[in-house]
Amino acid sequence: MAEDRALTVRALLDAVRAEGRSTLTAPEGKVIADAYGIAVPGEELARDVDEAVAAAARFDGPVVLKIVSPDILHKTDAGGVIVGVEGAADVRAAFHKIIESAKAYNSEAKIDGIQVQQMLPPGQEVIVGAVTDPTFGKVVAFGLGGVLVEVLKDVTFRLAPVSADEAQSMLDSIKAAEILRGVRGAQPVDRWAVAEQIRRVSELVTDFPDIAEVDLNPVIATPEGAMAADVRVILTDEVPKERRKYSREEILRSMKRLMQPSSVAVIGASNEQGKIGNSVMRNLIDGGFGGEIHPVNPKADDILGRKAYKSVTDVPGEVDVAVFAIPAKFVASALEEVGRKGIPNAVLIPSGFAETGEHALQDEIVEIAERHGVRLLGPNIYGYYSTWHDLCATFCTPYDVKGGVALTSQSGGIGMAILGFARTTKTGVSAIVGLGNKSDLDEDDLLTWFGEDPNTDCIAMHLEDLKDGRAFVEAARATVPKKPVVVLKAGRTAAGAKAAGSHTGALAGDDAVYDDILKQAGVIRAPGLNDMLEYARALPILPTPKGDNIVIITGAGGSGVLLSDAVMDNGLELMEIPEDLDAAFRKFIPPFGAAGNPVDITGGEPPSTYEATIRLGLEDPRIHSLVLGYWHTIVTPPMVFAELTARVVAEFKERGIEKPVVASLAGDVEVEEACQYLFEHGVVAYPYTTEKPVAVLGAKYRWARAAGLLGGGR
């Protein structure tokens, strides 16, 4: 059956190409729909008016007449569609009117005839489609259809092919999901039938890579089923360039030698201060790297007290990493020597490659590296840090605070912002890696390594693009169940650069696709640089929540309202406080305070009130997370609040009770020190903001759901 349908579709596509066309006509679209079980109404092609009258008579009730022309893609724009035609006289009139309109629209257009289509009953119009994304390949789309799709752009995307469950999830991922469930007395649509349209389209484009776009718009969804009123299929001649693939074992083997080397060669090492080769050497030596450091410079015998070699091939023994600190024009010849030496990794600091238009030069080094089995990091990077190995292979400032956060960036400037943030906030890192032009090694290689690295608890990545979106998704899906992955994707406002031949194609802007597919992979997307860094810093500190019930305890009513807003904005749930818990909180707060949620203890309360209510929040198993709102008073100074909160949280941790606790501190400058103290003691706290602590909590919840640690997804 599957083989038969494949042969049918292949023969049709080949015939269309033989005619020099890239767009299928409606009758051709129906052939494909029928082959893949995509539900469409009954229809016939009428080549003259008498055939149209006869065809309409065979359908029960009114029909739709549509122009069939390979030269007219947008039928409505050409006046080529008339709806609700019934009776022989009306069919004749409509037939002639469509032909006249089509000729007026394009006098040269070839007209194959008129499609007479059974008119569908009223229902909810949705769009189902697929496009070829430059990053992710075949992507399937779903959203509200008809005019609404262009106005609201309420569309969601997934990698094709999708499973039945993934297709069903798309119905819940649009903002107007409630409409499909039935509102104001309307019956819900047949969700299975709609999901099947999505699944079958995704299967079609996966089976036939030369189908660039598919558009079912509108699909009429009713309680009884879902049918595509219009099918548009567009072909492409573009064949994506095959990227060299490495197995998981190969990636881990080379990455281990990159991140945990025993021997490093610096090509272009220098005694001259101010040179990149001098800075790299100093950082390796001063950073305490315990392995061998081999300077390579044909014009020196000794560099910083180390024997220098004329060529990397002269270096004795095995070398794990060659760090390049020479001009771009000399890289290719030196890389040949690295390959002959059998060095598995080359770290290319020099700029002057594809980023400056020198694509041929970059292609040359990629070819050399692939021929010799050398993995390339860069070019055009600041280097990299592997702190647990005391490795600082960079010309930038050193950093040696070991911790569980791995950070990567495509940009040198962002890399230095990462470094400064880590130093200021005392964030311990396992690695900081520059990726630059990503001629070879990229985010999926690093994700594969950091996912297995016992020293890494959280991974944060700044990226401008992905070379292979599917490889990244595969690596993310393998990593997310074990540890959070945070991504800052630059270029959110950039629209898709490709010309679109369908509604689906027009809607598939770069960022819309990235957003949904990163979410599909379980990645936490950060809205900005500071958010990415704060998520990376805070997520390893917060325990994983065991449920959705969040309680706010605040000393300021205004903060409580803002914290409540932040909870809602981050897709979290405020707990509905049961009567017994409400009464328990009321025992500790003054009569003019307010229980419920938020619990408002008021600003004049002593430390004992904060402590008692926090204890209650941690003690009650129905509460899963606490959001604290502190207001600076002399009665309870900031450090007093910080110390008591940290002490209580630590006490419960010793008893085996761990819940996420985040805090917003409003007050004078002393709250900054209090927040730092809380962070150091396992409570995520920020001064002067109600949004940031809750955003971090929301990120933890998103990861927990993606990792399958919390029931129910949103």
N, C-alpha and C positions, 0 to 999 in steps of 0.2 A: 504493500500500500504506500509506504513512505517512498519506496524506490519509484513507483509509478508516478506519484505526484511530482517528484524531483525531475523526472524525465519530461513531464508535461510542461513544467515551469521553465526548465532549461531550454526546451525547444522554442517556447514562446519568446523568451528573452533573446535568444540567438536570432530569431526572425526579425524582431524589432531592431536589433543592431544592424542586421543585414540591410535594412531600409535606411540606415543612417540616422535613426531616431534614438533619443534618450528618454522619452516620456511615453508611457503606455496610454492607449485610449481607454475609455471606460469599459467597453466590452472585453478588452484584454485584461484589465484589472479584475473583472469578474471571473475570468478563467483562473487567475492566480488565487483569488478569494475562494473559489470553489475547491481548488486543489488543496488548500490549507484549512478548509473548514471555517473560514471567516464568513460569518453570517451576513448575507446581503439579500435584498428583496428580489423578487422575480423581475426579469427585464428581457427585452428583445431589441435587436437593432433593426430599425426600419429604414430602408434605403429610398423609399418614396412615400408619399402621403397615404396611399392606399394601404401599404404595409403597416403604417403607423395606426390607421383606423382599425385594421384587423387585429393588431397586437393589443391595442387598448381594450378591445372587446373581449379578449381572452382573460383580462384581469378583472377581478371583482371590485368595482368602485372606481374612484378617481385615480388618475395616474400622473406621473411627472414626466415631462419631455425635456431632454437635454441634448445639446449639440454634441456630436462625436467628430472631433477633428484633432489630428496630431499637432496642428499648428495653433490651437487655441487651448491654453493650459487653464486659464481662469474663466470658466464657462459663464459664471454670473456676470462678470465684468463685460462680457460680449453680448449680454442679453440672450444668452444661450440656454436659459433654464426657465421653464414655466411650470408652476406647481398647481395641483388640484384641477386638472383637466378631465372633463367627463362628457361623454357623448360624442358621436361621430363629427358633428359640425364643429364643436369646440376643438377637437383633436386636429381637424384640417386647418382651422384658423391658427392654432398654436404652432403647428408644423411650419406653415408658411412664414409666420412672424419670426420664428427662431432662425430660419434660413436667411431671411432678409437682414436680421440684426447681425448675424455672423458675418455676412458678406460686407456689411457696412463697417464692421469692426476690423476685418482683415480681408480685403478683396482677393488676396492671393492664397488664402487658406484652403487647404484640401479638406473637403467635407465628406466624411464616410457615410453620414446619415444621421438619424435622430434616435437616441436611446429612449425607449418607452419603458418606464419603470413603475412597478407597483408602488402606490403611495403608502408610506408607512403611517401608522396611527400616531397621534400626538404622544410625546414623551419627553424625557430630559435629554437635551442634546449634550453629548460629550465628544471629545476628540481622542482618538487612539492613533499613535504614529510611531515612526522610528526614523532616526537620522544617523549619519556616520560622523561621529565626533572626532576631531583630529587627535585628541588625547586618549579617549576611552574607546574608540571604535564604535561598534553598533550599540546604540542607546535607544531604548523604548520610552515613549512619553504617554502621559494620560492627563486629561484635564477637562474642564467644562468646554463644550463645543459651540459651534455656530458663531454668532457675533461676539458672544461673551469671551471666547478664547482670545480674541484680539484686544478686547477692552481690559479684561481683568488679568490676563496672562497667568491664570491660576493653573499651573501645570507642574507635574512632578516627573522625574526621570529615574531610570534604572538601567544598569548594564544588561544587555541582551546576551543570551536568552534569560528569561525570568521563569521561575517556578510558579506553580499555581498559587502558592502562599504569597510569594513576592508580588504577583499580579494583584492579589486581593489587597495587599498592604498599600498599593498605590491609590486605591479608592479612598483610603483613610488619610492619605498624605496631602491632599489638596485642602485649601482653606474652606472650600464649599462642600466638604465631605458630608455635612449634615443634610444637605439637599438630597443626596443620593439615598439617605436613610429614610426620607419622607418627612416633610414638614407641613404644618397647617392642614393636617388631615390627608395629605397625599400619601399614597402607598409607596413603600421603598422600591427601588429598581431591583431587577434581578442581578444581584452582585456577581453571581457565578458566571452568568452570560457575559457581562462586561469584562470580567477578569479573563475569560477565555479569549475574547477578542484581543486583549493585550498580549496574552501568552502566545497566541498563534502568530500574531504579527512579529513578535520577538523571535520566534522560531524561523519564520520566513527569512528575515534579514540575516540571521545567523547562517542559515543554509546557503544563502546566495550573497556573497560579499559584494557583488557588482550592483546590488540594489542599494542606491545611495539614500533614498528617502521613501517612506511610505506614509500616506496620509489617509486615515479614515475620518472624514469630517463632513457632516456630523454622523456620529453613531447615535441612533435613537434608542435610548434605554427606557424600558417600561417594566412593570412588574412581571411581565410574561417573557421577557427576553431582551436582546440587544442586536440591532441590525445596522450595518454601515450603509448609509444612504449614498455615499460617494467614496470611491476608492481611487487614489492617485498613487502611481508608482513611478519613480524617477531612477534612472540608471547612471552609473559612473564608469569612466575608463581608468580612473586613478587606482593604482595598486599600491597600498602602503608599503614602504620600505621595510624589509625584514630586519629586525634588531637582533643582534647576537644574544642568544639566551644562555644563561648559566644556571646550573642546578643549584638547589639549596645547599648541598654539600660543598660545591665549588665556591659559592659565595662565602660560606662560613669559614672555609679553609683560608681563602685569601684575606678575608677581613680580620681573622685572628692574627695573621702576620702583620697586617697594617696597624691594628690597634694595640697589639701586644708584641712588638718587635724585639728581637734580641740584638739586632745590628742595623744601624741606619747609616747610609752614605749621603753626604750633602754635596751635590754637584753644583759647583760655583761657590764653594766655601771661600771665605775671605778674611784676611787680617785687618782689613780697612773698615773702621767704624763708619756707619752710615750706609754700608752696603747690605743688601738683603741677605747675602750669604754669610755675612758676619753676624747679623742679628739671629739668624736661625741657629748658627753654631753656639752662640752665647746662650740662647734659650735652652738648647738641648743640654749643654754642660751645666749651666746654673740651675736648671730645673731638677737636676739630680737624676737624670736618666741613667739607669744602671747597666744598660747594654753598651755595645761598642758603637763609637761614633767615628766615622771615617770621612774626613774632608777630601774632596776631589777638586784639584785645581792644577792645571798643567804648568802654571808659572810659580808654584810655591812648593817648598819642601816641608814646611811646618806651619800649621795654622792653629793658633791658640793652644800651643803645646801639644798638638796631635800631629802625627806623621801624615803628610798630605800625599795623595796619589795623582799621577798624571791622568789616569783614566780609571773609571769605575771597574774596568776589567782587571786592573792591577790589585784591587782590594782583596786581601786574603780571606778565604772562607766564604760562608754563605752570608748574603745580605737580604734582609726582609723588606726594606723600604729605601727607595732613592728619592730624596727631596731635591727638586730642581730649583736653583736660584740663579739661572742664567737667562739671557735675552731669548725671546721666542725663536729667533732665526737659528739658534744653535740647538734647540731642543731635539729636533728630529734625529740628528746624528748622535747625540748623547743617548737618546732613547734606544737607538739600535744597539749601543754598547750595553745598556741596561738589559735589553733582551738577550743578548749573547751571554751575559753573565748569569742569566736565570733568575733575576730579581723579580718577585711577583707583583710588586706595587711601585708605582711612580706617583709622587705628589708634585703636581705642576703648579708652582706659585706664579710663574710669569704670566703677564697679560700680553695682548697683541695677537689674539687668535680670532675666533668667530665673533667675539664681542666688538671687534674693530673692523669687521668685514673680511678678515683673513680666513675664510671658510676652507680654502684649499689647504692651508697650512695645518688647520685643525684636522681635516680629513686625513692628511698624511700621517700625523702622529697616531691617530686612531688605527689606521691600517698597520702601522709598525707594531703597535701594542698588541693588536689582535693576532698578528703573525707570530709574535713571540710569547703570547700568553701572559702579557703584563696588564694588570688592571690600573687604570688611570684615575686619579682624584684631581679634578680641575679640568683645564687650566684656569688661570685668572682667579686665584684664591689667596686667602691669608694664611693657609696652612691648616693645622689641626692640633687639638689637645686631647691627650688620653691620660687623664689625671691619675687614675689608679696604677698606671704604669710609669708615672713621673715623666711623661713625654710631652714636651712643648715644642712641636715642630712648626714654628710660625715666626714671622718677623714682627709680630705685634707684642703687646705686653704679656708677661707670663701670668699664669693663673694656676694655683695648686690646691684649692679648697676642694677636697674630695667629697663626693656625695652621689646621689642617685639619679640626677637629672642629666639626660643626654640632649644636647642642643645642636641643631644644624641650621645653616643659612645658605641661601644662594648668593647673598650679597655680602661683600666685605664690611660695608658700613653697618649693616644689621648685625653682623657677627661681632663687631666691636660694641654695639649697643647691648648685646647679650652679655658680653664680658663685663661691661660696666655695671649692669643690673645685678649680675651674679655677685660681684664684689661688694656692692652697696648693701645688698640684702643678705649677704653671707650665705648665698645659695650654694650648696655643695653640688658639683657636677661630676659626672663620669666621663664626659667628653664634650668638646665643642668642635664641630667639623664644618669647614667651608666647602661648598660644592661648586661654586662658580659656573662655568659653562657646561658642566656635566657631560663631558665628552664620552664618559664611560660610567664610572661609579655614580649612582644617584640615590634618591630617597629609598627605593625598594631594597637596594643592597644594604643600606644603613639600618633600615627597619628590621631586616632579617637578622642582622648581627645584634642590634640592641635588644631585640625581642628575646634573644637567648642569653644576653650578657647578665650575669648575676649581680653586677655592680650598678645596673640601670633599673630604676623603678618607674620612670616616666620619660617619654620621648616628646620633644617639641621641635617642630620643623617650620622654618620660614621658606616658602617656595613661591616662585613666579610662574612656574609651569611644571608639568610632569612629562618626561619623555615617553613613558609607557604607563598610562593610567591604569591599565588592567594589571600589570605587574605590581604596581603600588597597592591596588586594592587587595590583591592576593596576599601580599606581605602584611598589610594592615589587618586583614581578617585573621591571620595567624598570630599576630602580636596582641591585638586588643583584648582577647580573653585573659591575657596574663598581666598586661600593664597598659595604662592610658597612652594614647597617641594624640597629641595636640598639633594642629596645623594652622598656620597663618598663611592663607593664600592671597598673595598680592594681585592687584588688577581686578578687583571686584566689579568695577564700573565698565570694564571693557566688554563690548558686545562681540558676538561671534563674527569673525572676519570672513566667513564663507558666504557665498551667495546662496540664498535659500529658494527652493522651487516649490515649497509647500508651507502650509501653516505651521506644521511641526518644526520644519527647518528654521523658519523665522523666529520661533519661540525659543529655540535651543541656543541661547547665548552662552558664552563660555562659563560665566559664573553660575548660571542657573543649573547647568549640568554638573559642574564641580560640586556645588552645594549639596545636591541630592545624593550624588554618588559617594562623596566623602562620608555623608551621614549613613548611607547604606553600608559602608565599610566599617562603621563604628568609630570613625575618627571624630574627635571634638574639634570643631572649627572655631578658632578665636577671631573675634571681630577686628582686633588691632594688635600691634606689637606688644604693648604693655599687658594686654589681656593674655596673650600667649605666654609671656614670661611669668605672669602671676599664676596662671593655671599650672605651669610646669613647677613652679616653686611650691604651690599649695597642695596639689592633688596627692603627692606622696604622703603628706602629713595627715590628711583627713582619713579616718576609717571609712570603710565601705558601709553605706547605710543598709539597714535590713528591711526598710519599708518606706512608704511615702509620707508618713505623718510628720509634719514639721510644726514645731511650736516656737513662737517668738516670745521672748521675755525681754521687756524693755523698761528703762527708767524714764523714758520720754515718750509721751503720746505721739508727738510729731514723727519721731524716728520710727515708731511702731507702724504708722500708716505707710511711710515710705518703704519700710522693710516688707510690709505686706504686698505693696505694689511690685517690689522686686521679686518676691516669691512667685507671683502670678506671671510676671514678664519672663521668667526663666522656666516656665512650664512645670513648676513645682506645686505642691498641694499643702495648704494650711489645714492642720488637723481640726476636725470638729470635736471640740472638747466635751466629753461626756460629763454628766452631772457630778459624779463622784470625784472626778479629777478637778473639775471647776471648784468644788467645795474645798478640796485639798489645797489648791492654790490660794483661795481666799483666806485661809488661815494665816497666811504670811504677809498679806498686803493690806494696807490701810483701807478703811471703808470708802474713801474717795478714789481709790485705785480701781482697776477694772480687770476682772478675770476674763474668761473667754480666750480668744486667740486673735491678736496679741494679748499676752498677760502684761498689763501695765502696772508696775509696782510703784510708780511715781518717783520723781527725782530726789526727794528729801530723805529717802530711806537709807538706813545704815548698811554696812557691809553684810550684816547677818541676814538681811532680807534677800539680797542678791544670792548669797550662798544657799539659803534655804530653798529658794525657787529653782536654782540651777540643780541642786541635789534632787529635787522632786522630778525635774525634767529628765535627769539621767536615770533615776530609779524606776520610773514607770515604763514597763516594756511596750506600752502602746505608742509611746513617743519614740520616733526614729532619728530625728535630728533636731538640734537646737540652734536658733538664731538669736544672738544676744545684742541688745541695743543699750549701750552705756552712755550716761550723761554725766559729764564732769561736775562734781560738787565737792565742797570741802568736807562734807559728811562722809563721802566715800571717794577718796582721791583715786586717780587713774591707776597708780601702781598697786594700791590696795585691792582694787577690783581685779587687776591682772593676776596678782599673786593668789588671791582666793580662788579665782576661776581655774587657774592652772593646777592648784593643789587639789581641788575637788575632781577635776577631770583625771588627774593622775591617780587619785585614790580609787575611782571607779574602774580605771584601766587595770589596776592591780587586782581588782575583784572580778575581772573578766568582762566588764561592761564597757564597750567602746561605741560611741556614737559620734557622728560628725558634729562639731561645735564651731560655729563661725561667729565673729563679733564685729559690730560697728561701734567705734568709739568717737563720740562727739565731745569736743572740749578744747581746752587750751593746749599749748604745745607739748605738755607732759604726756598727752595721749599717744604721741609718736613712740616714746620710749616704752610705754605700756604695750603697744601693739607688737613691737619687736620682741619684748619679753614673752608675750603670749605665743607668737609664732615659734619661738625657740622651745616652747613647752607644749607644742601639739595643738594649739588653738589658732585657727586662721583668723587674723584680726587686722582691720584697716582703720586708720583715722580719717575723719572728715568725709566719709562716704557710706551710704546705705546700699548702694548698688553692687560694689565690688565684692564684698564677702558673700552675698547671695549668688552672684554670678559664678563664683568659684564653686559654691555648693551645687549649683545647677550643673556645672561641668562634671562634677563628681557623679551626680545622678545619671547624667547622659552616658558616662563611661560604664557605670554599674549596669545600666540597662543593656548597653551594647555588648557587654561581656557576659550577659546572661545571669548576672548576680541579683537582679531585681525582677520580679514578675511584671508583665505589662510594659509595653513600649509606647512612647508618645513621640 
